[in-house]
Amino acid sequence: MGETGRHSAYAASGVDYDQLDRAKRHAVAAARATSALAAARGVTIDDASRGESALVLEVGGVTLSFVVEGLGTKSLVAVGYERESGLGRYDDVAYDAVAAIVNDLVCVGAVPAVVNAYFATGDSGWYAQGDRMGQIVRGWERACRDAGAAWGGGESPNLPGLVSPEGIELAGSAIGVVPSGRQPILGAELAVGDEIVIVASSGLHANGASLARMLADRLPQGWSTPLPSGRAFGDALLDPSVQYASLVAALLDQAVPVTYMSHITGHGLRKLMRADHDLTYAIDALPPVPEVLSFMVDALEMTPADAYGTLNMGAGFAVYVKPGAGAAVVAAAEAAGLSALLAGRVEQGPRSVVLAPLGITYGSDELAVR
């Protein structure tokens, strides 16, 4: 079944990946046609990285990665929660934005070096309310420190009419470095028998905020709605995203035979088949689902296929390694303070993701980002 029929909840919130992915493929094709222009500047672009989470390029014998990424509408969750509770959580959404950037960057086997910021508002008075700017600066700086990257600079435009007066768009870019003597990780060595390790998320991360906002509008208590644990819905949604940069750095330092990595964001666990291969990704074990995501799924009456094809459902990052190396990834994750499990393996078969515990299969046509 295609995306339009199966993954309906997100489309109802205004996010239609059928349309977005079609636009993305068009842009990637046009961008690829410009690669040769960089050669005149002494820069070699690795076109095999197009369609991956970050672009790979070589300058002066140094292999770099580059990415531009945004937080989406999660900052509006912070605005709504502040309005109801009086509590500012802008440090957490700033942290989320950096995490979204660097978690994409490291997928190609790079370590973060520089992160730049983009803060766009619809009303310059947005910053004058409370300690909003102070919180954003503190959260962004803390995230950069956790990533081991310098905060290089940024842009803070005021865009009345384009951004709503109550909103702020948080986004940015980053440059990473592929360690000397190593090749970028683009899936060229991904093969049948490779093990798949899933590293846990902390909750919503940067994907699904539009669904959360739609749900909050429907709930009588809005962002203050108590979860079964007693936490407020808005409070739980704003748990900062996990950063995986330290884990990837450790795997590179330890020479763990990583063959691919995938940041589980938009498209949910369909992202497990992001690699450009006709292979089946068989998952036998799944991580626990964070309470806030279970609440959203139940309240929105999402089917398991819709939920796992849209949200991260507790799976924040996937590492693919040669047979027998999965335990090393789990150990490295635990040493970094992260939770991980050996979830499955790569099998011969059509390009698909099989979630055996749930009886769900996502076919090749359900992830078309290339």
Stockholm file with secondary structure:
# STOCKHOLM 1.0

chainA/1-370         MGETGRHSAYAASGVDYDQLDRAKRHAVAAARATSALAAARGVTIDDASRGESALVLEVGGVTLSFVVEGLGTKSLVAVGYERESGLGRYDDVAYDAVAAIVNDLVCVGAVPAVVNAYFATGDSGWYAQGDRMGQIVRGWERACRDAGAAWGGGESPNLPGLVSPEGIELAGSAIGVVPSGRQPILGAELAVGDEIVIVASSGLHANGASLARMLADRLPQGWSTPLPSGRAFGDALLDPSVQYASLVAALLDQAVPVTYMSHITGHGLRKLMRADHDLTYAIDALPPVPEVLSFMVDALEMTPADAYGTLNMGAGFAVYVKPGAGAAVVAAAEAAGLSALLAGRVEQGPRSVVLAPLGITYGSDELAVR
#=GR chainA/1-370 SS CCHHHHCHHHHHTTCCHHHHHHHHHHHHHHHHTTHHHHHTTTEEEEGGGTTSSSEEEEETTEEEEEEEEECTTHHHHHHHHHHHHCCCCHHHHHHHHHHHHHHHHGGGSCEEEEEEEEEEESCGGGGGSTTHHHHHHHHHHHHHHHHTCEEEEEECCBCBTTBCTTCEEEEEEEEEECCTTCCCCSSTTCCTTCEEEEEECCSSTTSCHHHHHHHHHHSTTGGGCBCTTSCBHHHHHTSCCCCCHHHHHHHHHTTCCEEEEEECCTTGGGGGGCSSSCEEEEECCCCCCCHHHHHHHHHTTCCHHHHHTTSCTTEEEEEEESTTCHHHHHHHHHHTTCCEEEEEEEEESSSEEEEGGGTEEEEGGGCCCC
#=GC SS_cons         CCHHHHCHHHHHTTCCHHHHHHHHHHHHHHHHTTHHHHHTTTEEEEGGGTTSSSEEEEETTEEEEEEEEECTTHHHHHHHHHHHHCCCCHHHHHHHHHHHHHHHHGGGSCEEEEEEEEEEESCGGGGGSTTHHHHHHHHHHHHHHHHTCEEEEEECCBCBTTBCTTCEEEEEEEEEECCTTCCCCSSTTCCTTCEEEEEECCSSTTSCHHHHHHHHHHSTTGGGCBCTTSCBHHHHHTSCCCCCHHHHHHHHHTTCCEEEEEECCTTGGGGGGCSSSCEEEEECCCCCCCHHHHHHHHHTTCCHHHHHTTSCTTEEEEEEESTTCHHHHHHHHHHTTCCEEEEEEEEESSSEEEEGGGTEEEEGGGCCCC
//
